[in-house]
Amino acid sequence: MKYKRLLSALVLSACAPLVASAKTTTLLLNSFLSPTHPVTDIVIKPWAERVGQATDGRVKVDVAPASLAAPHQQLPSVTKGVFDVAYQFHGLLTEQAKLNQIAHLPFVNTTSRGSSVALWRTYQEHFAKVNELADVQVLGMFVLPPGVMFGMKGPINGIDNLKGQKVYSIPGVPAKVVEAAGAGVVVAPAARSYEAISGRTVDAFVGYSVSDADGLKTVSYATDVTDVTGSLTAPSFVLFINKKRWAALSQADREAISAISGEALAQSMKVYDELETSARAKAAASGTKFHLADESFTKDLHALAKPITQAWLDDAEKLGVNGQEALEFYKTQAEANK
């Protein structure tokens, strides 16, 4: 009997490390966009699933069923440990992440995948050393399809169509451009745009893509869509995790998660380009008219946007980064990977 008890004790002791190693670490991820929005549905949730697969189940990412914080509170909430993982719109991090605003600059973007790859590689090559987001561990970045101009009472085909109009815009570059054009601008995160647009308190809206307008339920309010070559902007986001929670993971699991984030996450944004193509076809079939800004309108927009690009170049210089070199690198990568 004593022998059997001793043998059992030895077996349990030997198995203890295996039981401990099999323990699952659960991370809580917050998505400030609705569960049905494409960012949550085809970007964030699949990434969370890949984390579990890459770590053989040792790390599980649970996506909160509803947002636990306002769009601008994602970074401080992760830093404080309210939740473990989140992503935030760079337009709400203009002071904390000045270099990453490169994706929001006018006339630099191509497709969601092209721009996402460009942003991640430019970050790695030129920005990571500055470590602007030092309070969290950056896992990846992604850029949505370029933003367009939505007319609610006909096409926006010139500066004159913006002057004196009330226009909703996402924060950042498009808001500055349309304001410089003489429009009265209502600025709010994309997740809050439906109220202003559905209530018809604005005459037009700008800054996000047709697929996002579809996901935000605003596309039906547009009679016309105007594309600008290179686009006025493209909404970009950074994905990050609490530093203590990251450090607590094993080296093997950190490497596995890094392998399916970063470049891999950027490459996966091809799925958003496919969604954009589908959303445009759907909108056209519903009667929305599509236009490309002509040479004169484009020239005027370039003139309005020039100070914005220069301001970013000035910020880059202050942070010790060759902004012009980084900008050319970004544009080359965006074009090569579209």
ChimeraX attribute file (.defattr): number of C-alpha atoms within 10 A of each C-alpha:
attribute: neighborCount
match mode: 1-to-1
recipient: residues
	/A:1	6
	/A:2	7
	/A:3	8
	/A:4	9
	/A:5	10
	/A:6	11
	/A:7	12
	/A:8	12
	/A:9	12
	/A:10	12
	/A:11	11
	/A:12	13
	/A:13	11
	/A:14	11
	/A:15	12
	/A:16	12
	/A:17	10
	/A:18	11
	/A:19	10
	/A:20	9
	/A:21	10
	/A:22	13
	/A:23	11
	/A:24	14
	/A:25	14
	/A:26	14
	/A:27	19
	/A:28	19
	/A:29	24
	/A:30	25
	/A:31	26
	/A:32	23
	/A:33	20
	/A:34	16
	/A:35	17
	/A:36	11
	/A:37	20
	/A:38	20
	/A:39	19
	/A:40	18
	/A:41	14
	/A:42	16
	/A:43	18
	/A:44	21
	/A:45	18
	/A:46	13
	/A:47	20
	/A:48	20
	/A:49	16
	/A:50	19
	/A:51	23
	/A:52	21
	/A:53	16
	/A:54	17
	/A:55	17
	/A:56	14
	/A:57	17
	/A:58	18
	/A:59	24
	/A:60	19
	/A:61	20
	/A:62	17
	/A:63	20
	/A:64	14
	/A:65	11
	/A:66	12
	/A:67	16
	/A:68	16
	/A:69	16
	/A:70	13
	/A:71	19
	/A:72	16
	/A:73	14
	/A:74	24
	/A:75	28
	/A:76	15
	/A:77	19
	/A:78	24
	/A:79	19
	/A:80	11
	/A:81	16
	/A:82	15
	/A:83	21
	/A:84	24
	/A:85	30
	/A:86	22
	/A:87	25
	/A:88	20
	/A:89	23
	/A:90	26
	/A:91	21
	/A:92	20
	/A:93	18
	/A:94	14
	/A:95	11
	/A:96	13
	/A:97	18
	/A:98	17
	/A:99	26
	/A:100	26
	/A:101	21
	/A:102	28
	/A:103	29
	/A:104	26
	/A:105	25
	/A:106	25
	/A:107	21
	/A:108	23
	/A:109	33
	/A:110	23
	/A:111	23
	/A:112	30
	/A:113	25
	/A:114	28
	/A:115	34
	/A:116	36
	/A:117	29
	/A:118	32
	/A:119	33
	/A:120	28
	/A:121	21
	/A:122	24
	/A:123	21
	/A:124	13
	/A:125	12
	/A:126	20
	/A:127	24
	/A:128	17
	/A:129	11
	/A:130	14
	/A:131	14
	/A:132	16
	/A:133	15
	/A:134	11
	/A:135	16
	/A:136	22
	/A:137	19
	/A:138	21
	/A:139	20
	/A:140	22
	/A:141	28
	/A:142	31
	/A:143	28
	/A:144	28
	/A:145	30
	/A:146	31
	/A:147	27
	/A:148	24
	/A:149	28
	/A:150	32
	/A:151	25
	/A:152	21
	/A:153	12
	/A:154	16
	/A:155	20
	/A:156	22
	/A:157	21
	/A:158	16
	/A:159	17
	/A:160	13
	/A:161	16
	/A:162	21
	/A:163	16
	/A:164	14
	/A:165	18
	/A:166	20
	/A:167	27
	/A:168	29
	/A:169	26
	/A:170	25
	/A:171	20
	/A:172	22
	/A:173	23
	/A:174	29
	/A:175	24
	/A:176	18
	/A:177	23
	/A:178	26
	/A:179	21
	/A:180	17
	/A:181	20
	/A:182	16
	/A:183	22
	/A:184	19
	/A:185	23
	/A:186	18
	/A:187	19
	/A:188	16
	/A:189	16
	/A:190	21
	/A:191	17
	/A:192	14
	/A:193	20
	/A:194	17
	/A:195	11
	/A:196	18
	/A:197	22
	/A:198	14
	/A:199	9
	/A:200	13
	/A:201	13
	/A:202	18
	/A:203	21
	/A:204	29
	/A:205	31
	/A:206	23
	/A:207	27
	/A:208	23
	/A:209	25
	/A:210	28
	/A:211	26
	/A:212	24
	/A:213	25
	/A:214	18
	/A:215	18
	/A:216	19
	/A:217	15
	/A:218	19
	/A:219	26
	/A:220	15
	/A:221	21
	/A:222	24
	/A:223	20
	/A:224	23
	/A:225	30
	/A:226	21
	/A:227	21
	/A:228	22
	/A:229	18
	/A:230	18
	/A:231	23
	/A:232	29
	/A:233	27
	/A:234	31
	/A:235	26
	/A:236	25
	/A:237	23
	/A:238	21
	/A:239	21
	/A:240	25
	/A:241	25
	/A:242	24
	/A:243	18
	/A:244	13
	/A:245	16
	/A:246	18
	/A:247	12
	/A:248	11
	/A:249	14
	/A:250	12
	/A:251	11
	/A:252	10
	/A:253	19
	/A:254	16
	/A:255	14
	/A:256	18
	/A:257	21
	/A:258	18
	/A:259	15
	/A:260	20
	/A:261	21
	/A:262	22
	/A:263	21
	/A:264	15
	/A:265	25
	/A:266	25
	/A:267	20
	/A:268	21
	/A:269	24
	/A:270	20
	/A:271	14
	/A:272	22
	/A:273	20
	/A:274	12
	/A:275	18
	/A:276	22
	/A:277	12
	/A:278	14
	/A:279	20
	/A:280	20
	/A:281	13
	/A:282	15
	/A:283	21
	/A:284	15
	/A:285	10
	/A:286	11
	/A:287	12
	/A:288	20
	/A:289	18
	/A:290	16
	/A:291	14
	/A:292	15
	/A:293	20
	/A:294	14
	/A:295	11
	/A:296	12
	/A:297	16
	/A:298	22
	/A:299	12
	/A:300	13
	/A:301	22
	/A:302	16
	/A:303	11
	/A:304	17
	/A:305	21
	/A:306	13
	/A:307	12
	/A:308	18
	/A:309	20
	/A:310	14
	/A:311	11
	/A:312	20
	/A:313	21
	/A:314	15
	/A:315	15
	/A:316	21
	/A:317	13
	/A:318	11
	/A:319	15
	/A:320	12
	/A:321	18
	/A:322	15
	/A:323	23
	/A:324	16
	/A:325	12
	/A:326	21
	/A:327	21
	/A:328	13
	/A:329	17
	/A:330	26
	/A:331	22
	/A:332	16
	/A:333	22
	/A:334	24
	/A:335	15
	/A:336	13
	/A:337	17
	/A:338	18
